[in-house]
């Protein structure tokens, strides 16, 4: 449905806006302290700078939007690690809030911003949630690592990623609502590819000899199913809880090019899962890619291919 080529990409792991029209991508290059982010707009083909980053060499955490695209947040590192929130006005993006901490993430409605840090005097790392309007801390929760994904698409949970798996913290209170691990056969890292939708979680769990699709019912607090799936390739890279769709890479195939001896091209078969169902809701074939990222509305899949990004339409949510 669209293709972007331009600057070489060093990383592509951010799901973009809720409607899948604007995506953030990191540029390759030996930049001081990090890589530079740009925004790609599929509706216009334009590339734009991240608000608040005046020097191309200034690093920042992955920028993230509200569901209506009117606000965004990120953390930068000068003079201290600080989260900043911007709002889109007629004249452009304007900073409306500033809070301490790293990896700033906005709630879908833009009213809350979460960061993670080890504050002075604290015994360890904490997740903190602030009111954007007042800049006031609403709650904090101790955790054991600096992993912070952000809010689930419905705004009900803040997702923190640590050595035990994925902690879902109640966005209103900070209390832990669930810990998504590998279930009875858990390991120290937890599942890497996870999707969330309306109280259901689906994760791809890899073992020594097989891959399983594991589903949790958060309302009941139980594992709902565990199904073996074909997924020999570890190229999914869907950001945990970044989309209501879980994309699972299956067969990797090589194809001959007609009338061109010794020339081939590769493709991946991708199954698309809804967390509420153990069966795939769709299947598509994409060109060989090293990562696949689904949008927060579950309707667009971005494939990081050699030379750029390709975007595919996914089955509609029901």
Backbone torsions as a table, in degrees:
resi	resn	phi	psi	omega
1	UNK	NA	-19.0	176.9
2	UNK	-166.0	159.7	177.8
3	UNK	-147.0	139.7	177.9
4	UNK	-124.8	129.0	174.0
5	UNK	-131.6	147.0	-178.9
6	UNK	169.5	-122.8	179.2
7	UNK	-59.5	143.1	175.1
8	UNK	-65.9	142.8	-176.2
9	UNK	-103.9	134.5	176.0
10	UNK	-94.8	-27.5	-178.7
11	UNK	-155.0	144.7	175.8
12	UNK	-145.3	100.3	-174.2
13	UNK	-145.7	19.6	-177.1
14	UNK	-114.2	130.2	-172.0
15	UNK	-76.8	-3.3	174.5
16	UNK	78.6	-162.1	-178.4
17	UNK	-76.5	164.7	-174.4
18	UNK	-63.5	-28.2	-179.8
19	UNK	-94.2	5.0	174.9
20	UNK	72.1	17.8	-177.6
21	UNK	-95.7	-26.3	-179.4
22	UNK	-123.9	128.3	-177.3
23	UNK	-126.4	146.0	175.9
24	UNK	-98.2	137.0	-179.9
25	UNK	-137.4	145.9	179.6
26	UNK	-94.8	136.0	178.9
27	UNK	-85.0	145.6	174.5
28	UNK	-75.0	157.0	177.7
29	UNK	143.0	156.7	-179.9
30	UNK	-89.7	73.4	-177.3
31	UNK	-93.7	147.4	-177.0
32	UNK	-63.0	125.8	173.0
33	UNK	67.1	3.8	179.1
34	UNK	160.2	-169.7	-178.9
35	UNK	-115.1	159.3	-175.7
36	UNK	-93.0	133.9	177.9
37	UNK	-97.2	144.7	171.2
38	UNK	-131.9	159.2	174.3
39	UNK	-102.2	137.4	176.8
40	UNK	-112.6	121.5	-179.6
41	UNK	-102.8	112.7	-177.7
42	UNK	-70.8	-23.5	-176.8
43	UNK	-76.5	-26.5	-176.8
44	UNK	-120.2	-17.3	-174.9
45	UNK	78.1	7.8	-176.6
46	UNK	-84.8	151.7	173.8
47	UNK	-113.5	131.3	-176.9
48	UNK	-133.2	159.5	-178.9
49	UNK	-78.3	159.3	174.1
50	UNK	-80.8	127.6	180.0
51	UNK	-56.4	139.9	177.1
52	UNK	88.1	-9.1	179.3
53	UNK	-103.1	96.4	-173.8
54	UNK	-86.1	-26.8	179.9
55	UNK	-105.1	126.2	-179.2
56	UNK	-55.4	-22.6	-179.1
57	UNK	-91.5	-1.4	178.5
58	UNK	-74.1	124.6	176.9
59	UNK	-84.1	155.9	172.5
60	UNK	-150.7	163.9	175.5
61	UNK	-72.4	164.2	-179.3
62	UNK	-55.2	123.9	179.1
63	UNK	-70.3	143.9	-179.7
64	UNK	-137.1	147.1	-174.0
65	UNK	-104.8	161.8	163.6
66	UNK	-78.2	169.2	-175.9
67	UNK	-64.9	-27.1	-179.7
68	UNK	-95.8	3.8	176.1
69	UNK	67.7	14.6	-179.0
70	UNK	-91.7	-13.6	177.8
71	UNK	-134.5	151.9	173.7
72	UNK	-146.2	161.9	-179.2
73	UNK	-143.0	154.3	170.2
74	UNK	-162.3	168.4	173.3
75	UNK	-113.6	141.1	172.4
76	UNK	-120.9	-173.6	-166.5
77	UNK	-124.8	17.2	179.7
78	UNK	-131.9	133.1	-10.6
79	UNK	-77.2	-21.3	174.8
80	UNK	-127.9	169.5	-179.3
81	UNK	-73.6	109.4	-169.8
82	UNK	-133.6	136.8	174.5
83	UNK	-90.2	135.4	-178.5
84	UNK	-128.7	141.1	-179.9
85	UNK	-116.0	133.3	-179.4
86	UNK	-121.1	148.7	177.3
87	UNK	-124.1	141.3	-178.0
88	UNK	-84.4	116.3	177.7
89	UNK	-108.8	178.1	179.6
90	UNK	-60.6	-33.4	-177.5
91	UNK	-90.7	-2.6	-179.7
92	UNK	130.4	-166.1	-178.3
93	UNK	-80.3	131.7	-178.0
94	UNK	-124.3	133.0	178.2
95	UNK	-71.4	128.3	-178.0
96	UNK	-119.3	-11.0	179.8
97	UNK	-156.8	151.9	178.5
98	UNK	-144.5	124.7	-176.9
99	UNK	-134.8	154.4	179.1
100	UNK	-74.0	150.1	173.7
101	UNK	123.5	170.0	-178.2
102	UNK	-103.9	163.4	171.2
103	UNK	54.9	46.2	-177.5
104	UNK	-57.0	132.0	-179.4
105	UNK	-133.1	136.9	-179.8
106	UNK	-95.1	147.5	168.9
107	UNK	-70.3	157.4	-177.2
108	UNK	-56.9	-30.5	179.5
109	UNK	-89.5	-3.3	176.3
110	UNK	77.9	8.6	-177.8
111	UNK	-88.6	-20.9	-177.8
112	UNK	-124.8	149.7	173.6
113	UNK	-133.4	133.2	-179.7
114	UNK	-110.4	143.0	173.7
115	UNK	-137.5	171.4	176.5
116	UNK	-134.4	141.1	-176.4
117	UNK	-166.9	169.7	170.3
118	UNK	-113.6	90.4	-175.1
119	UNK	-65.8	155.0	176.5
120	UNK	-60.8	132.1	179.3
121	UNK	87.9	-12.2	179.6
122	UNK	-81.4	157.7	-179.0
123	UNK	-83.8	-12.4	-179.0
124	UNK	-173.8	-164.4	-177.7
125	UNK	-76.0	142.1	178.2
126	UNK	-135.7	147.9	166.6
127	UNK	-92.0	134.0	178.8
128	UNK	-126.7	140.8	177.7
129	UNK	-119.5	132.9	-177.1
130	UNK	-121.0	155.0	169.0
131	UNK	-80.4	126.1	179.3
132	UNK	-65.6	-39.2	-176.3
133	UNK	-66.7	-38.7	-174.2
134	UNK	-106.5	-15.8	-175.1
135	UNK	67.8	19.4	-175.8
136	UNK	-96.1	136.2	175.9
137	UNK	-71.0	128.2	-178.4
138	UNK	-96.6	-36.1	176.2
139	UNK	-164.9	163.4	173.6
140	UNK	-139.2	152.8	-178.3
141	UNK	-139.4	128.4	178.6
142	UNK	-72.3	138.6	178.0
143	UNK	-137.5	-179.1	-174.8
144	UNK	-117.1	10.3	174.8
145	UNK	-157.8	173.7	-176.6
146	UNK	-89.2	11.6	-179.9
147	UNK	-75.3	123.2	176.6
148	UNK	-139.0	116.2	177.3
149	UNK	-84.5	-47.5	-177.3
150	UNK	127.7	-151.0	-175.5
151	UNK	-92.0	147.8	170.2
152	UNK	-68.6	158.3	-174.9
153	UNK	-58.1	-25.1	177.8
154	UNK	-91.0	-0.8	177.2
155	UNK	77.9	5.4	-175.2
156	UNK	-78.3	-28.0	-173.8
157	UNK	-134.3	150.1	166.0
158	UNK	-101.3	129.7	-175.2
159	UNK	-104.1	121.6	177.8
160	UNK	-116.6	136.3	-173.9
161	UNK	-112.1	118.4	-179.6
162	UNK	-138.0	-165.7	-173.6
163	UNK	-66.0	-19.4	-178.8
164	UNK	-90.6	-12.1	-177.2
165	UNK	133.7	-136.0	-178.3
166	UNK	-116.6	116.0	178.3
167	UNK	-92.5	127.8	174.5
168	UNK	-101.6	110.5	-179.6
169	UNK	-98.7	133.4	178.3
170	UNK	-58.9	123.6	-175.0
171	UNK	-66.0	-21.9	-179.0
172	UNK	-86.7	-31.1	-172.0
173	UNK	-121.7	-22.9	-175.5
174	UNK	86.4	-3.2	179.2
175	UNK	-74.1	143.4	-179.8
176	UNK	-70.2	122.2	179.6
177	UNK	-94.7	-28.5	-179.2
178	UNK	-164.3	154.5	172.0
179	UNK	-125.2	110.5	-177.7
180	UNK	-89.6	107.6	177.8
181	UNK	-120.5	-163.5	178.8
182	UNK	-84.3	16.1	177.6
183	UNK	69.1	-144.9	-176.7
184	UNK	-59.0	-28.0	-179.7
185	UNK	-109.1	47.7	-174.4
186	UNK	-69.7	159.0	169.3
187	UNK	-128.5	-177.1	-172.4
188	UNK	-74.5	-15.9	-175.5
189	UNK	-99.4	-24.1	-175.9
190	UNK	76.4	173.5	-179.5
191	UNK	-68.8	147.4	-177.9
192	UNK	-92.7	-34.6	-176.9
193	UNK	-111.6	115.3	-171.1
194	UNK	-137.7	142.2	174.9
195	UNK	-129.9	152.1	-177.7
196	UNK	-131.6	138.8	172.4
197	UNK	-154.9	117.0	170.7
198	UNK	47.9	49.5	175.4
199	UNK	88.8	1.1	177.7
200	UNK	-114.3	141.0	177.9
201	UNK	-123.3	134.6	173.5
202	UNK	-124.1	136.7	-179.0
203	UNK	-137.7	147.1	173.0
204	UNK	-95.8	116.6	-177.0
205	UNK	-109.5	124.3	-177.5
206	UNK	-104.9	130.4	174.3
207	UNK	-109.2	-167.1	-178.8
208	UNK	-67.4	-33.5	-173.9
209	UNK	-128.9	-0.3	-176.7
210	UNK	-155.3	166.5	174.8
211	UNK	-120.7	144.2	-179.3
212	UNK	-130.5	143.3	170.2
213	UNK	-93.2	115.6	-177.7
214	UNK	-112.4	133.0	-177.8
215	UNK	-121.9	139.6	177.3
216	UNK	-119.8	141.3	171.9
217	UNK	-101.1	104.6	-175.0
218	UNK	-69.0	-31.6	179.8
219	UNK	-62.3	-38.1	179.8
220	UNK	-93.0	-14.6	-179.5
221	UNK	68.5	34.3	-176.6
222	UNK	-134.4	157.9	170.2
223	UNK	-75.7	126.3	-173.8
224	UNK	-90.9	-34.6	-179.8
225	UNK	-163.5	160.1	177.0
226	UNK	-143.8	113.2	-172.5
227	UNK	-126.7	132.6	176.4
228	UNK	-69.0	135.9	178.2
229	UNK	-131.5	156.6	176.4
230	UNK	-87.3	112.4	178.8
231	UNK	-152.5	75.8	-178.0
232	UNK	-73.6	-16.0	-176.2
233	UNK	-104.9	137.9	178.8
234	UNK	-98.7	47.6	-173.6
235	UNK	-108.3	13.7	-175.1
236	UNK	-64.2	-59.5	175.9
237	UNK	56.7	20.9	173.8
238	UNK	-63.5	123.3	-179.6
239	UNK	-57.9	133.9	-177.8
240	UNK	-53.4	125.8	176.4
241	UNK	65.1	14.5	-178.4
242	UNK	-82.2	-7.5	-177.5
243	UNK	-154.1	152.0	173.1
244	UNK	-78.0	3.5	176.8
245	UNK	-115.6	135.7	172.5
246	UNK	-105.6	120.0	179.0
247	UNK	-100.8	130.3	-175.9
248	UNK	-122.0	118.4	-179.9
249	UNK	-75.2	128.7	178.3
250	UNK	-106.0	-117.0	-174.5
251	UNK	-69.1	142.3	173.7
252	UNK	-110.4	116.4	-173.4
253	UNK	-118.8	150.3	175.7
254	UNK	-113.9	133.5	-175.8
255	UNK	-122.0	143.2	175.1
256	UNK	-81.7	147.3	176.2
257	UNK	-94.3	121.4	-177.6
258	UNK	-55.5	137.0	175.6
259	UNK	65.1	15.3	177.7
260	UNK	-132.9	88.8	-178.2
261	UNK	-56.5	142.1	176.5
262	UNK	65.6	14.5	176.7
263	UNK	-112.8	128.4	-179.4
264	UNK	-133.5	164.9	171.2
265	UNK	-136.6	155.5	-174.8
266	UNK	-114.9	151.8	178.1
267	UNK	-140.8	160.9	176.7
268	UNK	-121.0	135.6	170.7
269	UNK	-90.5	128.9	-174.4
270	UNK	-122.1	123.2	172.6
271	UNK	-94.4	138.8	-177.9
272	UNK	-111.1	124.4	-177.8
273	UNK	-114.2	145.5	167.8
274	UNK	-99.5	128.8	-178.4
275	UNK	-54.6	-24.2	-179.0
276	UNK	-79.3	-4.9	-177.2
277	UNK	-134.0	142.7	178.5
278	UNK	-82.4	-11.7	-179.1
279	UNK	-103.2	145.6	178.8
280	UNK	-64.5	145.9	179.6
281	UNK	-99.3	-4.3	178.5
282	UNK	-173.4	163.1	178.1
283	UNK	-142.5	139.8	175.7
284	UNK	-144.8	162.3	178.3
285	UNK	-114.3	129.9	179.4
286	UNK	-122.5	158.5	175.3
287	UNK	-65.2	160.3	-176.8
288	UNK	-53.7	127.1	-176.4
289	UNK	-139.3	152.5	179.3
290	UNK	-97.9	-7.9	172.5
291	UNK	-158.9	150.9	179.7
292	UNK	-130.8	130.8	-177.5
293	UNK	-131.3	125.8	178.4
294	UNK	-94.0	148.7	-178.6
295	UNK	-76.2	160.1	-178.7
296	UNK	-63.9	-19.0	175.5
297	UNK	-91.4	-0.9	176.1
298	UNK	73.2	15.2	-174.2
299	UNK	-112.9	-6.1	-179.0
300	UNK	-135.0	136.7	176.5
301	UNK	-116.4	127.0	176.7
302	UNK	-103.7	132.0	179.1
303	UNK	-115.2	123.9	178.0
304	UNK	-85.1	101.1	-177.2
305	UNK	-108.2	169.3	174.8
306	UNK	-62.0	125.6	177.3
307	UNK	93.6	-3.6	178.2
308	UNK	154.5	-151.9	-177.8
309	UNK	-124.9	142.0	173.8
310	UNK	-120.8	142.5	-176.1
311	UNK	-120.1	135.2	-176.1
312	UNK	-126.4	146.3	174.4
313	UNK	-80.4	139.7	178.8
314	UNK	-108.2	162.7	176.8
315	UNK	-56.4	143.2	-178.6
316	UNK	-66.4	146.5	172.8
317	UNK	-70.7	143.7	178.4
318	UNK	-107.0	NA	NA
